């Protein structure tokens, strides 16, 4: 098997440099905590700046107002957002754009991709109460009624839905998976705010029962299966980036504490019981980040790209959970309070594991890919 490449493109390096400074300056931890208590959960002015920098257009084709790069170049942006817990609908909007690129009709692409490139917010409605990470296991339905579509069912974990101009939902049509594009006007009054463990995000349940939309809202049904597969690996890639960035932050946060906190007359970082685990976390972080950029490099390669992405998410999920858990433990009693920043990362790690497959699920998929 040909090995995936490992390295940075010039575009990735430039974007990483800009994103490192921007996300650090725009998302200090005190602001993160304030936004957790706000209504929308993100700073609209910062979102406008993100769009102004062209980040929302990076992976959108030039023909539709985008920059024309790939998901590989989105990775360093999301990595730094995760590092600084920058709350925004960026990942959700990027995935909505990828869904239209992969499976939208020409009319839908022309109508919506330019707006998403300029900063309109989009999101996906894929999860359901059964909790299956297989995106083709869909219980929500749609049936044709003349020129209309009648929907039923409920979707969960629809991130940033209240702020979105479009929501793309997975449904079954005649027993087969399909995707339908819903506008903010069509889903008005159908959203219910969910309480999720990661308070830096906003999540909603979407009730589809009785909703009627134009038949033109249906994405290309012939491409639905391939589009769902593309969403799956795209989401895993961006989650890996967010988790790697979060791991770097929590390792740095913990190291600062271990180097300054004294107990029994010694800097606590001198104790092997604390020293060895943080070294393990750092080594595993470097491994996970290598997997991440290898996955970014090979993302467009059929077969190999999916393998690399699933390796990346399994590695990132494991180390983010471990590093944030150790950070909480090392901070003693304070670590278990809401004031400890390590707790925010632990909560983020748990939420990421709950979406699009945790490490164990990714390894099971890898087994099928490599041995099946």
N, C-alpha and C positions, 0 to 999 in steps of 0.2 A: 504494500500500500504506500502511495506517495504521501510523504509527511507534509503537514500544513506549514506554511511559512511563519516566520516570527520576526516582526520588525514594525517600524512605523513609516507610513508614507509622509511626504512633505506636508500634505494637507492635514494629516492627523497631528503632526508636531505643531503646526501653526494654530490649529483649533485648540489643542491641549494647552498651549501657552496662554491664549486669550481666556479660555474657560477657567483656568486655574485662578487667575486674578479676579475675573468677573464674579465667579461663584463665591469666592472668599469674601469679597467686598460687599456683595449684595445679600449674603445670607449668613451674617454672624449669628451665633447661637442664641443671643437674646432676641433677635428678630424671629428666628425659627419658633421660639416658644410663644411669642406674641401672635404669630400667624396661626398657631395651633388653636388659639382661642377666638380667632376671627371668623366671620360668617363664611367667606368664600374659601379660606384656607391658603390663599396665595396673594401675592402683591401684583395687582394689575399693571402698575407702572414698570415693575421688573419684567413682567411678561412682555410688555410692549418693547422694552429694550432688547429682550431675547429675539423677538421677531425682527427688530431693527438691525440686529447684528447678522441676520440672515440664517440663524440656526434652524428655524422652522422650515426653511427651504432647502436645507443641505441635501436631503435624499430624495427630493422631488425633481422629476425631469425638467430640463430647461423649457421644453415645449409647453409646460404648464406653469411657468413662472418660477421654477425652482433653480437651484444651483447646478443640479445634474450630477452630484456625487453619489455615494452609496451609503449603506448602513455602516460600513466600516468607519466612515468619517463622523458618524453620529456618536460612536462609542466614547471618544475622549470627552465629549460634551456631557454625556450622561454620567460618566465616571466622576467628574468634578461636581456635578449636581449631587450625587450620592455622598461624596466626601463631605459636603457642606450642608447636607439635608435641605437643599434648596427646594422649597415647595412650589411646584408648577405643573401644569397639565402637559408638559413637553413630551414625555414618553407616550402618554395616551394619544396625543395628537399625531405624533410620528407614526404610531401603529395604525391609526385611522387612515393616514395618508398612504401607508404601505398597503393597506387593504384595498383601497381604491386603485392604486397602481397595479396591484396583482389581479384583482377580480372585478373592478368596476367597469361599467359600460363607457364608451367614448363620451357620451353625453354627460354622465356623472363625473368623469374625470375632468372634462372641460369646465363643468359648473363649479366643482368644489375644490379641486387641487390648487388652483391659483389663490383662493382664499386661505386655505390651510398654509400655504407657503408664506402668506403675508401675516399670519398670526391668528387666524380664526381657530377656534378650539374644536377638536373632534375627539371622540372616544369610542370604545368598543363595549358591547354588551354580550358577553360570551358565557359567563359562569351561571350555574343553576344550582338549585338546592341539593341535587344529588352529589355535588362536590367532585365529580369525575374530572380529571385533568385532560381527558381525551376530548378534544374540541368537537369531534364528530358525534359525541353522545349528546343529543339535543332533544329536549322535550317540548320546548316552545314550538308552536306551529304557525303556519300561514297557509291560507287557501285562497285560491283565486275566485273572485265573484265579478265576472265581467271585466271591467277596466279597473277594478279595485282589488286590494288585498286585505283580507281579514286576519288579524293576528290574535294569538292567545298564548298565555304562559307568563312566567316571571323570570327576569334576569337579575342576578346579584353582582355585587362588586363592580358596578359601573362607575369607574373613577372619573371624577370631575364632571359628572353628567349635568349638574345644575348650571354649569358655566358653558357647556358645549353647544355649538350651533348644529352639529350633526352627531348622531349616535348610530353606529352600524351594529345591528343585532344578528345573531345566528338563530336560525329557525329551521324547521323541516317543512319541505314542500313536496307533497306526494311521496312521503317516506324518505326523501333525500335531503341532505344538508343544503342550506341556502343562506344567503345574507341579504339583509334589507336595510336600506338607508332611511333613517328617521330624522326629521328636523326638530329643532327645539320647540317650534309651535305645535307639532304633532304629539309630542310627549308631555306637553304642559299639564301639570296636575297629576302626572303618573309616577312621579319620583318620590321615594321615601328615603330619608337620610339614614344611613347605617352607622352604627358604632363599631369601628374597627380598631385593632390594637395599635396600628401605626397612625398616630394623630397628626402627622405631617401631611396626610393625604385626606381627600374627601371621597367618600364612597356612597353609592346610592343603589337601591333596588328599583327596578323598572317594571311596572305592571303593564303587560301588553294586552290583557283581556279586553276584547271589544274594539281594539284600535283598528281603524280602517285608513289605508293609505293608497295612493295611486299605484298602479301596477308598475309604473316606471321606477318605483323605489327599489325594485328587486335588482341586485347586482347580477352579473353574468352567471347564470346557473351552471353553465358548462365548466366554469373555472372555480366553483365553490370549494370543492375538495382540496384543490391545489392551493387556493387562497388561505384556507384554514391552516394548512400545513405551513405556509409561509408566515402566517401570523404567529404560530407556535414557536418557530425558531427565532423569529425577529424579537418577540417578547423575551425569550430566554436570553438572547444576546444582550439586550438592553438591561435586563435585570442583573445579569452578570456584571455589567459595567457599573451599575448603581451600587451593587453589593461590594465590589472591589474598592470603589471609592470610599464607601462607608467603613470598610475594614481598615484602610489606611488611616482614616481619621481616628478610629477607636484605638488603634495601636499607638498612634502618636499621643493621644489623650492619656492613655495608660502609662506610657513611658514617662511623660512629664510628671505624673503623680509618683511613680516609682523612684524617680531621681530626686524628688524634693521631700517626700513624706518620711519623717523619722519615727522610729519605734524602738524602744529599749536602747536608745543612744546610737542607733545605726540607720542609715538610709535603707528603706525597706527593699529597694531594688537589689541590695547586696545579698538578700536571702535567696538561696537556690530554689526554694518552693515557689517563689514569685518570678525569679529570673528565667528559669527554664520554660515555663509555659508561655511567657511573652515572646521568647525567642522562637518557640514553636509556632506561635501565631504569626510572627513576622515572616518566617520561612514559608509557611503555607500561603500567606498573602502573596509573596513573590511568585509562588507557583501558580496561584489562581490568576494573577495578573498576566502571567505568561500565557496561560490558557486563553484568557480573554482576548489578547491581541493576536494570538494565533487564530482564534475563531473569527475575529474581525477580518483578518487577512484572507481567510479561506471561505468567507461567508457565501460568496456567490458560486462556489464550486459544488456541483451536484454530488450528494452523498457525503463527501469529505466535510463540507461545511456544516451539515447537521451534526456529524460526529463531534467536530471541534466545539460547536456551540453547547452540546449537551455535556461534554467534559468540562467546559468553562463554568456552566451553571452549577454542576455538582460540586466543583472545587470552591466556587465563590460562596455558595450556600453554606458549605461546611465551615469554612474559615470565618465568615462573618458571624455566624452563630457562636462559634467557639471563642473568638476574640472578644466579642461584646459580653459574653457570659463571664469570661475570666476578668474582664474589666470591672464588672459589677462586683464580683467576689473580692477583687483586690482592693476596692474602695471601702470594704467593710460595711458597717451599718449605713453609711451615707450612700453606698452604691445601690441600696435597695429603695432609696427615696426617689421621688419624681424629679428632684433637683439635679440628680446625677446624669450627665449627658450620655453616659454609657447606656443607660436604660432606654434612651430614645433609639439608639442604634440596635439594641437587642429587640425592641419592638418592631423596628423596620425589618430586621432579619427574619423574624417570625412571619410577618406579613408577606414578604417576598417568597418564603418557602411555601406559603399557602396558595400562591398564584402560579399557574403554568408548570407545576411539578416541582417537588422538593428534590434534594440530592439523591435520595433512594430511588425515586421515580425516574430521574434522569439516568441513573446507572442501569436500571432495568431496561430502559429504552436503548441504552448503549449496548447492552447485552444482545438485544435483538439485532441491532445494526451491525455489530462486529462478529457475532457468532451465528446469528440466525440465517 
